[in-house]
Amino acid sequence: MDFGIDGNAALVTASSSGLGKAAAASLAAEGVNVVVNGRDEERLEAAAEDVREVATGDVVAHPGDLTDPDDTTAMVERTVEEFGALDHLVTSAGGPPSGPFLDTTDEDWYDAFDLLVMSVVRLVREAAPHLREDGGTIVTITSRSVKEAIDSLVLSNSVRMSVIGLEKTLSKEFAPEVRANAVLPGPHETSRIEELVEQAVDRGDYDDYESGLADWASDIPLERVGQPEELGDVVAFLCSERSSYVNGVAIPIDGGAGASNL
Ligand SMILES: NC(=O)c1ccc[n+]([C@@H]2O[C@H](COP(=O)([O-])OP(=O)(O)OC[C@H]3O[C@@H](n4cnc5c(N)ncnc54)[C@H](OP(=O)(O)O)[C@@H]3O)[C@@H](O)[C@H]2O)c1
């Protein structure tokens, strides 16, 4: 199947690891020129090298912090400078800390909002003129926590809902030039999951990492956590011509773990 995006330009944020990196790799393998991003420059350069191994277009590493408005502006500008266009904006970010509600402070809530919501708001604002010029796509990587609250993830459960409201609004306001969709990952084997399972072990929820990971997979009909590239390929599909009538949806990618009928 030809995705029809060969030679397009994409900015994929928080892509020096995990799901963002997998999305960047899937797009790069389809011939998309990609800017990858993260804060740690060494980790970012290593990720860019990995993505180049599968890429048929260009891969540019651009360091920057998603919570810094100047940095988010610079990410968009760099993409347009490098490739002369911005056709696809794919947003990922780090995850907020886990733990019960009573352990969270006001600062935790504002930090989570800044990282997960304001980063997308600012990126979309900067990218909009470029996306609307020739038509484009926005894909936000959020979490299955927007459909079903996950234990010990009150910040994710609460704050990420705003991103879905934003994405749905954009799918109307920016149409027909731009399509906006979201993907809702269940557990995928990335450093974020390692961190969450290790935090749960430290809290005494599990004896060790292996039993924690097994527990995360226990309610998944496919009987395993996902691999990042299984999500990356869906992101590339949503950016592609093959999904040209898909707009304003939030697709769970969770091995069937969700209990909701819709
Ligand atoms: N993996 C899962 O199973 C899963 C499930 C549901 C939802 N999610 C959500 O999906 C998102 C990505 O998760 P992941 O598993 O891919 O995590 P990951 O493997 O830990 O990768 C996180 C990426 O975000 C970058 N990053 C973090 N904070 C940043 C910032 N302020 N500015 C720029 N880049 C930043 C990190 O690089 P630097 O640290 O170098 O900046 C890294 O590249 C998170 O929001 C996570 O909560 C993940």
Ligand as a Chemical Component Dictionary entry (heavy atoms), coordinates in Angstrom:
data_LIG
# 
_chem_comp.id                   LIG 
_chem_comp.type                 NON-POLYMER 
_chem_comp.pdbx_formal_charge   0 
_chem_comp.three_letter_code    LIG 
# 
loop_
_chem_comp_atom.comp_id 
_chem_comp_atom.atom_id 
_chem_comp_atom.alt_atom_id 
_chem_comp_atom.type_symbol 
_chem_comp_atom.charge 
_chem_comp_atom.model_Cartn_x 
_chem_comp_atom.model_Cartn_y 
_chem_comp_atom.model_Cartn_z 
_chem_comp_atom.pdbx_ordinal 
LIG N1  N1  N 0  4.583  3.734  26.693 1  
LIG C1  C1  C 0  3.333  3.530  27.045 2  
LIG O1  O1  O 0  2.927  2.415  27.300 3  
LIG C2  C2  C 0  2.373  4.664  27.131 4  
LIG C3  C3  C 0  1.025  4.379  27.358 5  
LIG C4  C4  C 0  0.118  5.422  27.436 6  
LIG C5  C5  C 0  0.557  6.712  27.296 7  
LIG N2  N2  N 1  1.887  6.958  27.089 8  
LIG C6  C6  C 0  2.288  8.359  26.967 9  
LIG O2  O2  O 0  2.912  8.563  25.711 10 
LIG C7  C7  C 0  3.911  9.577  25.845 11 
LIG C8  C8  C 0  5.238  9.019  25.363 12 
LIG O3  O3  O 0  5.573  7.912  26.176 13 
LIG P1  P1  P 0  6.821  6.993  25.838 14 
LIG O4  O4  O 0  6.496  5.653  26.344 15 
LIG O5  O5  O -1 7.205  7.165  24.435 16 
LIG O6  O6  O 0  7.925  7.655  26.806 17 
LIG P2  P2  P 0  9.521  7.594  26.748 18 
LIG O7  O7  O 0  10.014 6.372  26.051 19 
LIG O8  O8  O 0  9.957  7.847  28.147 20 
LIG O9  O9  O 0  9.909  8.845  25.845 21 
LIG C9  C9  C 0  9.593  10.129 26.253 22 
LIG C10 C10 C 0  10.207 11.101 25.262 23 
LIG O10 O10 O 0  9.787  12.401 25.595 24 
LIG C11 C11 C 0  10.918 13.274 25.635 25 
LIG N3  N3  N 0  10.566 14.352 26.519 26 
LIG C12 C12 C 0  10.154 14.262 27.803 27 
LIG N4  N4  N 0  9.889  15.480 28.288 28 
LIG C13 C13 C 0  10.147 16.361 27.269 29 
LIG C14 C14 C 0  10.093 17.772 27.162 30 
LIG N5  N5  N 0  9.728  18.538 28.195 31 
LIG N6  N6  N 0  10.429 18.331 25.977 32 
LIG C15 C15 C 0  10.822 17.571 24.922 33 
LIG N7  N7  N 0  10.884 16.226 24.983 34 
LIG C16 C16 C 0  10.563 15.644 26.152 35 
LIG C17 C17 C 0  12.031 12.363 26.119 36 
LIG O11 O11 O 0  13.328 12.855 25.817 37 
LIG P3  P3  P 0  14.155 13.789 26.883 38 
LIG O12 O12 O 0  13.887 13.236 28.251 39 
LIG O13 O13 O 0  15.575 13.715 26.438 40 
LIG O14 O14 O 0  13.577 15.154 26.696 41 
LIG C18 C18 C 0  11.729 11.117 25.286 42 
LIG O15 O15 O 0  12.190 11.276 23.967 43 
LIG C19 C19 C 0  3.922  9.974  27.317 44 
LIG O16 O16 O 0  3.109  11.099 27.503 45 
LIG C20 C20 C 0  3.323  8.769  27.981 46 
LIG O17 O17 O 0  2.750  9.076  29.224 47 
LIG C21 C21 C 0  2.798  5.978  27.002 48 
# 
loop_
_chem_comp_bond.comp_id 
_chem_comp_bond.atom_id_1 
_chem_comp_bond.atom_id_2 
_chem_comp_bond.value_order 
_chem_comp_bond.pdbx_ordinal 
LIG N1  C1  SING 1  
LIG C1  O1  DOUB 2  
LIG C1  C2  SING 3  
LIG C2  C3  SING 4  
LIG C2  C21 DOUB 5  
LIG C3  C4  DOUB 6  
LIG C4  C5  SING 7  
LIG C5  N2  DOUB 8  
LIG N2  C6  SING 9  
LIG N2  C21 SING 10 
LIG C6  O2  SING 11 
LIG C6  C20 SING 12 
LIG O2  C7  SING 13 
LIG C7  C8  SING 14 
LIG C7  C19 SING 15 
LIG C8  O3  SING 16 
LIG O3  P1  SING 17 
LIG P1  O4  DOUB 18 
LIG P1  O5  SING 19 
LIG P1  O6  SING 20 
LIG O6  P2  SING 21 
LIG P2  O7  DOUB 22 
LIG P2  O8  SING 23 
LIG P2  O9  SING 24 
LIG O9  C9  SING 25 
LIG C9  C10 SING 26 
LIG C10 O10 SING 27 
LIG C10 C18 SING 28 
LIG O10 C11 SING 29 
LIG C11 N3  SING 30 
LIG C11 C17 SING 31 
LIG N3  C12 SING 32 
LIG N3  C16 SING 33 
LIG C12 N4  DOUB 34 
LIG N4  C13 SING 35 
LIG C13 C14 SING 36 
LIG C13 C16 DOUB 37 
LIG C14 N5  SING 38 
LIG C14 N6  DOUB 39 
LIG N6  C15 SING 40 
LIG C15 N7  DOUB 41 
LIG N7  C16 SING 42 
LIG C17 O11 SING 43 
LIG C17 C18 SING 44 
LIG O11 P3  SING 45 
LIG P3  O12 DOUB 46 
LIG P3  O13 SING 47 
LIG P3  O14 SING 48 
LIG C18 O15 SING 49 
LIG C19 O16 SING 50 
LIG C19 C20 SING 51 
LIG C20 O17 SING 52 
# 
